[in-house]
Amino acid sequence: MELLRDEGPKPVGEIGEDERLYWNNQYLGRRCRLLAKQGLIVNIGNGVYQITDDGRAYLDGDLDARGLPEPDDE
């Protein structure tokens, strides 16, 4: 989420290329889908994700994660 906040919308493949991350694209795609179900990021099309206002609020410490919907496991 910090990457999306700092650098803007990105597809999962580009997220996975960031040197700060060491997870594979399959894991990142699954994680992005779960975060999207919680409303913290959104798929704006073709697998490109961007952070939402709620996602920014969470990173800023202004949103309690306990109030977010529980995503179903895939």
C-alpha positions as CSV (number, residue, x, y, z in Angstrom):
1,M,0.0,0.0,0.0
2,E,2.9,2.4,0.7
3,L,4.2,1.8,-2.8
4,L,0.9,2.7,-4.3
5,R,0.6,5.7,-2.1
6,D,4.1,6.9,-2.9
7,E,4.2,6.0,-6.6
8,G,0.6,5.9,-7.8
9,P,-1.3,3.1,-9.5
10,K,0.6,0.0,-10.6
11,P,-0.1,-3.5,-11.9
12,V,0.8,-6.4,-9.8
13,G,3.8,-7.2,-12.1
14,E,5.3,-3.8,-11.5
15,I,4.6,-4.0,-7.7
16,G,6.5,-7.3,-7.7
17,E,9.5,-5.7,-9.5
18,D,10.1,-3.2,-6.6
19,E,13.4,-4.2,-4.8
20,R,11.8,-3.6,-1.4
21,L,9.4,-6.5,-1.9
22,Y,10.5,-10.1,-2.2
23,W,7.1,-11.9,-2.8
24,N,6.1,-13.5,-6.0
25,N,3.4,-12.1,-8.3
26,Q,1.0,-14.8,-7.4
27,Y,1.1,-13.9,-3.7
28,L,1.0,-10.1,-4.4
29,G,-2.0,-10.6,-6.7
30,R,-3.8,-12.5,-3.9
31,R,-2.9,-9.9,-1.3
32,C,-4.1,-7.1,-3.6
33,R,-7.4,-8.8,-4.1
34,L,-7.8,-9.1,-0.3
35,L,-6.9,-5.5,0.3
36,A,-9.4,-4.5,-2.4
37,K,-12.1,-6.5,-0.7
38,Q,-11.4,-4.4,2.5
39,G,-11.6,-1.2,0.5
40,L,-7.9,-0.2,1.1
41,I,-7.0,-0.4,-2.6
42,V,-9.0,-0.7,-5.7
43,N,-8.5,-2.5,-9.1
44,I,-8.9,0.3,-11.6
45,G,-8.8,-2.2,-14.5
46,N,-6.5,-4.7,-16.1
47,G,-5.0,-5.6,-12.7
48,V,-3.8,-2.1,-12.0
49,Y,-4.3,-1.1,-8.4
50,Q,-4.5,2.2,-6.7
51,I,-4.8,3.2,-3.0
52,T,-8.1,4.5,-1.7
53,D,-8.8,7.3,0.7
54,D,-9.4,4.6,3.4
55,G,-6.0,3.1,2.5
56,R,-4.3,6.4,3.0
57,A,-6.2,6.9,6.3
58,Y,-5.0,3.5,7.4
59,L,-1.4,4.2,6.6
60,D,-1.7,7.5,8.4
61,G,-3.0,5.8,11.5
62,D,-6.4,7.5,11.1
63,L,-8.4,4.3,10.3
64,D,-8.7,1.3,12.7
65,A,-8.4,-2.0,10.8
66,R,-10.8,-3.6,13.2
67,G,-13.6,-1.7,11.5
68,L,-12.8,-3.1,8.1
69,P,-14.8,-6.0,6.6
70,E,-13.2,-9.4,6.9
71,P,-12.3,-10.6,3.4
72,D,-13.2,-14.2,2.6
73,D,-10.2,-16.4,1.9
74,E,-9.7,-17.3,-1.7
